[in-house]
Amino acid sequence: MATGLLSQPSSPPIAPAAAGPIYRSTKTYGHSEGLSCCFRQWRATHSHCNLLHGYALSFAFVFGTRELDECNWCFDFGDLKEVKAWLHHMFDHTTLVAADDPHLPVFESLQRTGLAELRVLPAVGCEAVARHAFDHVSDYVAKKTAARVWLESVEVREHSGNSAIYCNPAEP
Ligand SMILES: Nc1nc2c(c(=O)[nH]1)N=C([C@H](O)[C@H](O)COP(=O)(O)OP(=O)(O)OP(=O)(O)O)CN2
């Protein structure tokens, strides 16, 4: 097995098998949100992407349900404040480093010196960040709605040209 691959996903909440329409709602935290994040992609040795560089990341979440709530909503746009706080904790003036980065000790030293706010992830890159956000927000939404709502996808965007999307692996 290739060592760079992320592990298989655990089972996220999925759309019930019942027939019927699916309602979707979306929430986007755009580039102006200030999620100013530094990447270190140590595996990209063929390109300059293994060098420290950064973007004001944007995140777009798509939620699905077959059953609207008492307000006729899929997921309340205003009920994601904890998600917004988590996004800031993870990606606002932080440096993302992979757990298997051979230079991890250097970054940990920068953190100790107060020169970097480190976030160690299983892997780094738009796809990996989308997967990481999916896992967190998927659990959050399922708990908030007693599994009435599921998370369909997360799109992470570096800028208007580059993005990656992670989709619910259990989608019908
Ligand atoms: N599928 C992915 N491809 C790349 C990622 C990624 O996260 N997922 N990341 C990078 C680099 O880190 C960087 O973000 C992009 O830099 P670059 O290769 O220079 O890409 P540009 O869009 O600036 O290239 P242009 O040729 O100017 O369009 C690379 N790939």
Ligand as a Chemical Component Dictionary entry (heavy atoms), coordinates in Angstrom:
data_LIG
# 
_chem_comp.id                   LIG 
_chem_comp.type                 NON-POLYMER 
_chem_comp.pdbx_formal_charge   0 
_chem_comp.three_letter_code    LIG 
# 
loop_
_chem_comp_atom.comp_id 
_chem_comp_atom.atom_id 
_chem_comp_atom.alt_atom_id 
_chem_comp_atom.type_symbol 
_chem_comp_atom.charge 
_chem_comp_atom.model_Cartn_x 
_chem_comp_atom.model_Cartn_y 
_chem_comp_atom.model_Cartn_z 
_chem_comp_atom.pdbx_ordinal 
LIG N1  N1  N 0 -4.492 18.579 -5.953  1  
LIG C1  C1  C 0 -3.612 19.438 -5.363  2  
LIG N2  N2  N 0 -2.612 19.939 -6.072  3  
LIG C2  C2  C 0 -1.755 20.800 -5.493  4  
LIG C3  C3  C 0 -1.910 21.176 -4.153  5  
LIG C4  C4  C 0 -2.982 20.611 -3.412  6  
LIG O1  O1  O 0 -3.180 20.891 -2.218  7  
LIG N3  N3  N 0 -3.807 19.743 -4.050  8  
LIG N4  N4  N 0 -1.052 22.094 -3.626  9  
LIG C5  C5  C 0 -0.129 22.675 -4.359  10 
LIG C6  C6  C 0 0.707  23.784 -3.839  11 
LIG O2  O2  O 0 0.835  23.664 -2.456  12 
LIG C7  C7  C 0 0.133  25.179 -4.165  13 
LIG O3  O3  O 0 -0.953 25.335 -3.319  14 
LIG C8  C8  C 0 -0.160 25.417 -5.603  15 
LIG O4  O4  O 0 0.981  25.921 -6.143  16 
LIG P1  P1  P 0 1.340  25.810 -7.672  17 
LIG O5  O5  O 0 1.736  24.426 -7.991  18 
LIG O6  O6  O 0 2.319  26.857 -7.948  19 
LIG O7  O7  O 0 -0.047 26.050 -8.372  20 
LIG P2  P2  P 0 -0.574 27.363 -9.083  21 
LIG O8  O8  O 0 -2.058 27.281 -9.127  22 
LIG O9  O9  O 0 0.006  28.563 -8.450  23 
LIG O10 O10 O 0 0.052  27.077 -10.509 24 
LIG P3  P3  P 0 -0.202 27.824 -11.890 25 
LIG O11 O11 O 0 0.601  26.999 -12.840 26 
LIG O12 O12 O 0 0.303  29.194 -11.707 27 
LIG O13 O13 O 0 -1.662 27.758 -12.173 28 
LIG C9  C9  C 0 0.178  22.242 -5.720  29 
LIG N5  N5  N 0 -0.748 21.313 -6.236  30 
# 
loop_
_chem_comp_bond.comp_id 
_chem_comp_bond.atom_id_1 
_chem_comp_bond.atom_id_2 
_chem_comp_bond.value_order 
_chem_comp_bond.pdbx_ordinal 
LIG N1  C1  SING 1  
LIG C1  N2  DOUB 2  
LIG C1  N3  SING 3  
LIG N2  C2  SING 4  
LIG C2  C3  DOUB 5  
LIG C2  N5  SING 6  
LIG C3  C4  SING 7  
LIG C3  N4  SING 8  
LIG C4  O1  DOUB 9  
LIG C4  N3  SING 10 
LIG N4  C5  DOUB 11 
LIG C5  C6  SING 12 
LIG C5  C9  SING 13 
LIG C6  O2  SING 14 
LIG C6  C7  SING 15 
LIG C7  O3  SING 16 
LIG C7  C8  SING 17 
LIG C8  O4  SING 18 
LIG O4  P1  SING 19 
LIG P1  O5  DOUB 20 
LIG P1  O6  SING 21 
LIG P1  O7  SING 22 
LIG O7  P2  SING 23 
LIG P2  O8  DOUB 24 
LIG P2  O9  SING 25 
LIG P2  O10 SING 26 
LIG O10 P3  SING 27 
LIG P3  O11 DOUB 28 
LIG P3  O12 SING 29 
LIG P3  O13 SING 30 
LIG C9  N5  SING 31 
# 
